[in-house]
C-alpha cells in the first residue's frame, strides 16, 4: 500500500511499479487490446500514428496513463484504470476520426453479420467468418482506404477453419468446389450452392425463403 505517501509520490510509485513489472499490471479489456492493435496497425502502415509498442508506452506513461492514476494507492487500484480512454488520449481528434474510417473494429459481410477484425498481426489483419456468409462477395474486403486486403479465415458451419486466403475471387474459382465437396458430406443440412457468387448469403443453416 502507498497510503502514507502524498498523492504525487503515490503516482510516481505506481508508475515506477508499472515500468518494473510491465504493462501486464493494467486491465487489458478486449476493447482496450483491440484499440491498441488498431493504433499499432496505422503506426505500422502510415507512421503518423503513435507507437504503442511496450517500449514506447512504458517510456511515455506520464503522458497517457498518469492522468488516470491520481488518487490510486495500490496495485489493486490499477484494475480501475479506464485503459481504453487512456490509450485513446494518445490520439488527437482528427486521428480518432481517421481510426474509425480506416481501421474499423468490424466488417459487415453479405449475410448482414458484423464480424470483428483481428489486428493482432499488423502486417496481416484478419477476418474469421463462416464461408456461407460471404456468398455473393466477389472480392476480398479491404481496409485502410482500400490499401490493405484482409486475410480471410473461412470457417465451416462448426466455426472451424477450412481455408485461409487473401484472394477471395481465386478461392471461388479454384478452391470452393473442393471445400464444398468435403463440407457437404459433413454438413448435409447446410446450404452448398453450385454458384457461390449468385447464391444468397446466410448466417443460418439455409437462407430464408
N, C-alpha and C positions, 0 to 999 in steps of 0.2 A: 504493500500500500504506500501511496505517496501523500497521505493526508496531512503530514506535518509540514510539507513544503508549501511555499507560496505558489499562486497559480502559474506564474511564469516558469518557475523551476519545475513544477509538475509537468508542464507542457514539454519542456526540454528533456526531462527524464523519459517521458513516453516516446518522444521522437528518437532518442538515443537507443531505447529498447527496441524500437522497430528497425533501426539501422543494424543493430547487432543480430537480431533474430530473424529479420526478413519480413517481407510483405504478407507472409502466411499468417501473421498475427491479426490481420484485418479480416472483416467479414465479407468474403467474396461471394456475394449472391450471384445467381445465374445472370441477372441483368447487368451487374457491375462487371462481371467477367466478359460478357459479350461486348459491352461498351468499350472496354479496354482493347479487345481484339479488333473491333471496328476501327478505332483510332489508330491502332498499330498497322492495320491494312493500309489506311490512307497515308500514314507516315512512310510506309514501305514503297508505295506507288507514286506519291506526289512529293513528299519531303517537306511540305509547308505545314503539315500537321505535327503535333508534339510527339516526341519519342516517349513511348510508355513502356520501355523495357524495365526490368527490375533495377538495373543500374541507374537509369535516368530518373525513375520515380523515387528511389531511395536518395538520390542526390538533390532532389527538389521538394522534400517533404514540407519544408516551411512554406512553400508557395501554394501547394494544392491541398495538403492534408491538415496542416496546423490549425487553420481557422475552424476546423470541425472538431478539434480536440479540447478546446477550452472548457474547463470545469470537470474534465475526466481525471480520475485519480489512480486507476488501476488497470492492469492488463485486461481484466474482465470488462471494464468500461469500453474498451475498444470495440466490443461487439455491437455497440450502439452507433458506431460511426456510419453516417449516411454515405457509403462509399460511392454509389452511383453519382450522387450530386457532387462529391469531392472531385471525382475524375472529370465530370462534365465541366467543372470550373476551369479546367485547363484550356477549354475552347472558348474563344470569343464568339459572340452571337452569330456572325456570318459563317463561321466554321461549323457551328451546331446545325445550322440550316443545310449546309453542304453535306454534312454527315448523313442526315436523313435522306437527302436526294441521291447521293452517290453510293452509299453503303447501307442499304435497307436492312432492317432486322429480319424481315420476312419477304418472301416472294409469293405472290398469288399464282397458282398453277391453273391449268384449264378446268379442272374439276371444281374450282372455287375455293379450295383449301389454301390457307395461308401457312406456308412451310418456313420454319426458321432457317436462316443461312448460318452455316458454321464457318467462322473466320479464324479458327484456331491455327490454321496454316495460312499466313498472309499471301503466300505465293499460289495457293490453290483453294480459294473459298469454295465451299461445297454445299450441295442441296441433296438431302436424303428424302426421296419421295417414292411412293408406290407407282410402279410403271403405268398402271391403268389411269392414273390421274393426269398423265401427260398426253393421252391420245389427242391428236389434232394439232399438237405443238410441233412446228416444223424445224425450229432452230433452238439451239441451246440458249437458255436465259442468260442475259448479260447484265453486269452492274458497272459502276464507275463510269457512268455516261456512255455505256456500250463498249468500253475498252477491255473489260475482263469477262470472259465466259466462266460460268460456274462449272465445277466438276459435279456431275450428276451421279449420285449413288442410287441406282434404280432398284427398288425393293419389290419383293414378292408380296402376295396378299398377307403373308405372315410377318411382314416387315423385315425380311432377311434380304441382304444384298444379292442381286443376281447379275449385275453388270455395273461397271464404273466407266463413265465416258465423258469427254469434253465435246463430243461431236454427236449431238442427238440425231441430226439428219442421217449421218452414216449408220448409226445404230438402227434406225427404222429400215434402212435399205438392206443392211447386211446381218445384223445381229438379232433383230426382233423375232424372226421366224424360228430360229433355233431355241431361243428362250421360251417362245410361245409353246413349242412342242414339248419342252420339259415341264413347264408350269401347268399347262392344260391337263397333263396327266395327273399332277399332284393336286390341282385345284379345279376340278371339272365344273364346279358350280359357278365359277367366276367367268368374266367376260373376256374372250380372246378373239377379237375380230381379225378378219383376213387383211383388212387395210387399216392400220393404226392411225393414218393421217386423216381418214374420213370418219373414224369412229367417234362416238360420244364419250368424252372423258368422265370418269366416275370415281368417287371415293367409297362406293358401295360394292356389293358383290356383283351387281349388274346395274346399268343405268336405268333411271326411271323411264317408264314407257308412257 
